[in-house]
Amino acid sequence: MKLMKRYALAVLLVFMFFNSALAEERIKCSSTTSTQNSGFFDYLLPIFEAKSGIKVDVIAAGTGAAIEQGKRGDVDLVFVHAKEDELKAVEEGFFTDRHDVMYNDFIVVGPAADPAGIKKSASASEALKKIAECKDACLFVSRGDDSGTHKKELKLWKKAGIDPKGMKFYLEAGQGMEKVQRIASEKKAYTLTDRGTWLAVKDKDKLELVALYENDPSLFNQYGVMAVSKAKNPSVKYDQSMKFINWIISKEGQEAIAGFKDKNGVVLFKPNAGTVSDK
């Protein structure tokens, strides 16, 4: 009887040990709602996990919130799209090993009738200016959440010489990209979205919107990854995070990104690790 109890205890201890070891092979990644909404991580992470044995738990948030989570050490790495803010946070010592990973672009979507007439605008800022001048006949739905998309939108408004906050035509949703697209569709409004989310969900969500303004150099959308600094936050899993970072910027990881396509075979994010991107 005593022997059986000892055996059972030994089995329990072994089970607890392996459970603990497995638990150590999980990392937390804070990323944008665009990578989550588009299905990018559902596609990519199983490939990395099968190769490395490391599980990646994604926390979807706006880029601003994602970077703050990293600064606090609540996550082990971040995968976002606001390069200026990322580089600043690296310079401040909160992150290390930042790399460009992939890119797509932003587009302005809206009702097919295009009441503001933005389709033939000379620039993205001019397109937004036309929406503002349209006043009561038009609405614009903003993420309003300090995300990478929101940051880009605010830059475009600034370039147009307009501060839209508080104006009647301007609605701040405080939501992720997919939800904002739905709101814009319901209200027959304009919004700025990343192409990946647009292509991934426009048919699924039956959006009554069309792409109206695109292919402007100012709408370039760079994504980057960086590890949370172990010097600032000793508890983070830096080594495991670097396995993910080194994989995603490797030839294998970059080829995996290029393999992520919509149902029409369109690549949603274009890999560009190792190339120079100062946009």
C-alpha positions in Angstrom: 0.0 0.0 0.0 2.8 2.4 1.0 4.6 1.5 -2.3 1.5 2.3 -4.3 1.2 5.7 -2.6 4.8 6.4 -3.2 4.3 5.5 -6.9 1.2 7.7 -7.2 3.1 10.6 -5.6 6.0 10.1 -8.0 3.6 10.1 -11.0 2.0 13.3 -9.7 5.3 15.0 -9.2 6.4 14.0 -12.7 3.1 15.3 -14.1 3.5 18.6 -12.3 7.1 18.9 -13.5 6.1 18.4 -17.2 3.1 20.7 -16.8 5.4 23.4 -15.4 7.9 22.9 -18.2 5.2 23.2 -20.8 3.9 26.3 -19.1 7.3 27.9 -19.5 7.0 27.5 -23.2 4.2 30.0 -23.6 4.8 33.6 -24.5 2.4 36.6 -24.6 2.3 38.8 -27.6 0.4 42.1 -27.7 -0.6 42.9 -31.3 -2.9 45.0 -33.3 -6.6 44.2 -34.0 -5.8 44.2 -37.7 -3.5 41.2 -37.5 -6.1 39.4 -35.3 -9.2 40.4 -37.3 -7.6 39.4 -40.6 -7.0 35.9 -39.4 -3.2 36.3 -39.7 -2.3 34.8 -36.4 -4.8 31.9 -36.8 -2.8 31.1 -39.9 0.8 31.9 -38.8 1.1 30.7 -35.2 0.3 27.0 -35.7 3.3 26.9 -38.2 5.7 28.5 -35.6 4.3 26.4 -32.7 4.7 23.1 -34.6 8.3 24.0 -35.3 9.3 25.4 -31.9 7.0 23.9 -29.4 6.3 27.5 -28.1 2.7 28.6 -27.8 2.0 32.3 -28.5 -0.9 33.8 -26.7 -2.0 37.0 -28.6 -3.6 39.9 -26.8 -5.3 42.1 -29.5 -5.2 45.8 -28.8 -4.6 49.1 -30.5 -0.9 49.8 -31.1 -0.7 52.4 -28.4 -2.2 50.1 -25.8 0.0 47.2 -27.1 3.2 49.2 -26.6 2.1 50.3 -23.1 1.5 46.6 -22.2 5.0 45.9 -23.3 6.4 48.8 -21.3 4.8 47.4 -18.2 6.0 43.9 -18.8 2.5 42.5 -19.1 3.6 40.7 -22.4 6.9 39.3 -23.7 6.9 40.9 -27.2 4.8 43.3 -29.3 3.8 43.1 -33.0 2.4 46.5 -34.1 2.4 49.1 -36.9 3.5 52.6 -35.7 7.2 52.6 -36.5 8.0 56.0 -35.1 6.5 55.1 -31.7 8.2 51.7 -31.8 11.6 53.2 -32.4 11.1 55.8 -29.7 10.2 53.0 -27.2 13.3 51.1 -28.2 15.4 54.3 -27.7 13.8 54.7 -24.2 15.0 51.2 -23.3 11.6 49.5 -23.1 12.2 47.2 -26.0 15.0 45.5 -27.9 15.6 43.7 -31.2 13.0 45.6 -33.3 12.7 44.4 -36.9 10.5 45.4 -39.8 8.4 42.3 -40.6 5.8 43.0 -43.3 3.7 45.7 -44.8 0.4 46.4 -46.6 -1.4 49.7 -47.0 -4.3 51.7 -45.8 -7.4 52.5 -47.9 -10.3 54.9 -47.4 -13.6 53.0 -47.7 -17.1 54.4 -47.8 -20.6 54.2 -49.4 -20.6 53.5 -53.2 -22.4 56.7 -53.8 -19.3 58.6 -52.5 -21.2 61.8 -51.4 -17.9 63.6 -50.7 -16.4 62.7 -54.1 -13.1 61.4 -52.8 -12.4 58.9 -55.5 -10.4 61.2 -57.7 -8.6 63.1 -54.9 -5.0 64.0 -55.5 -3.9 62.7 -52.1 -5.3 60.9 -49.0 -5.3 64.2 -47.1 -7.3 65.8 -49.8 -9.8 62.9 -49.6 -10.3 63.5 -45.9 -10.6 67.2 -46.4 -13.4 66.6 -48.9 -15.2 64.4 -46.3 -14.9 67.2 -43.7 -16.2 69.8 -46.2 -19.1 67.5 -47.1 -20.4 68.2 -43.5 -24.0 67.1 -42.8 -24.1 64.9 -45.9 -21.1 62.8 -44.8 -19.9 60.8 -41.8 -16.4 59.6 -40.9 -15.9 56.8 -38.3 -12.5 56.9 -36.6 -11.0 54.1 -34.6 -10.3 56.7 -31.8 -8.3 54.2 -29.9 -4.6 55.2 -30.3 -4.1 52.3 -32.6 -1.6 52.4 -35.5 -4.5 53.0 -37.9 -5.8 55.9 -35.7 -2.3 57.4 -35.5 -2.0 57.3 -39.3 -5.5 58.9 -39.7 -4.6 61.7 -37.3 -1.4 62.4 -39.4 -3.5 62.7 -42.5 -6.0 65.1 -40.9 -3.0 67.2 -39.7 -1.6 67.3 -43.2 -5.0 68.4 -44.4 -5.0 71.3 -41.8 -8.0 69.9 -40.0 -8.7 69.0 -36.4 -11.8 66.9 -36.7 -12.3 66.0 -33.0 -15.7 67.2 -31.8 -17.0 68.0 -35.3 -20.5 66.7 -36.2 -19.3 64.5 -39.1 -16.6 62.8 -37.0 -17.5 59.7 -34.9 -14.9 58.2 -32.6 -15.7 54.5 -32.0 -13.0 53.4 -29.7 -13.2 50.0 -31.3 -11.1 47.6 -33.3 -10.9 47.6 -37.1 -13.5 45.0 -37.9 -16.1 46.6 -35.6 -15.3 50.1 -37.1 -15.9 48.8 -40.6 -19.3 47.4 -39.5 -20.2 50.7 -37.9 -19.2 52.6 -41.1 -21.3 50.2 -43.1 -24.3 50.6 -41.0 -24.1 54.4 -41.0 -23.1 54.7 -44.7 -19.9 56.4 -43.5 -16.3 56.7 -44.6 -13.4 55.2 -42.6 -9.7 54.4 -42.9 -8.8 50.7 -42.7 -5.8 48.5 -43.4 -6.1 46.5 -46.6 -5.6 43.2 -44.8 -8.6 43.5 -42.6 -10.7 44.9 -45.4 -10.0 42.0 -47.8 -10.4 39.4 -45.0 -13.8 40.4 -43.7 -15.6 42.6 -46.2 -17.5 39.7 -47.7 -17.9 37.8 -44.4 -19.4 40.8 -42.7 -21.5 41.8 -45.8 -20.2 45.3 -45.7 -22.1 47.9 -47.8 -18.8 49.8 -48.4 -16.4 50.0 -51.3 -12.7 51.0 -51.6 -12.8 54.6 -52.7 -9.3 56.0 -52.2 -6.1 53.9 -52.3 -2.5 53.6 -53.6 -1.2 56.8 -52.1 2.4 56.6 -50.8 1.3 58.2 -47.5 -0.9 55.2 -46.9 2.0 52.8 -46.5 1.6 50.5 -43.5 4.7 49.0 -42.0 4.5 46.3 -39.3 7.3 45.6 -36.8 8.1 43.2 -34.0 10.2 43.8 -30.9 11.0 42.0 -27.6 10.3 43.5 -24.2 13.5 44.5 -22.5 14.6 42.0 -19.9 16.6 44.8 -18.2 13.4 46.8 -17.6 11.2 43.7 -16.9 13.3 40.8 -15.6 10.3 38.4 -15.6 9.7 38.5 -19.4 10.5 35.4 -21.5 13.1 37.0 -23.7 14.8 33.9 -25.0 11.5 32.4 -26.2 10.4 35.7 -27.7 13.7 35.9 -29.7 12.9 32.4 -31.1 9.7 33.8 -32.5 11.3 37.0 -33.7 14.2 35.2 -35.4 11.8 32.8 -37.0 9.4 35.4 -38.4 12.2 37.4 -40.0 13.9 34.2 -41.3 13.4 33.0 -44.9 10.9 30.4 -43.6 8.9 32.9 -41.6 8.8 35.4 -44.4 7.7 32.7 -46.9 4.9 31.8 -44.4 3.7 35.4 -44.4 3.7 35.5 -48.2 1.5 32.4 -48.1 -1.3 34.2 -46.2 -3.9 35.1 -48.8 -7.6 35.9 -49.1 -10.1 33.6 -50.9 -9.2 35.3 -54.2 -5.5 34.5 -53.7 -4.5 38.1 -52.8 -1.5 38.3 -50.4 -2.7 40.3 -47.4 0.7 41.2 -45.9 3.9 41.5 -47.9 7.1 40.3 -46.1 10.0 42.8 -46.0 12.3 41.8 -43.1 15.9 42.6 -43.9 15.0 45.4 -46.3 15.3 49.1 -45.6 12.0 50.8 -44.7 12.1 54.3 -43.4 8.5 55.2 -44.2 
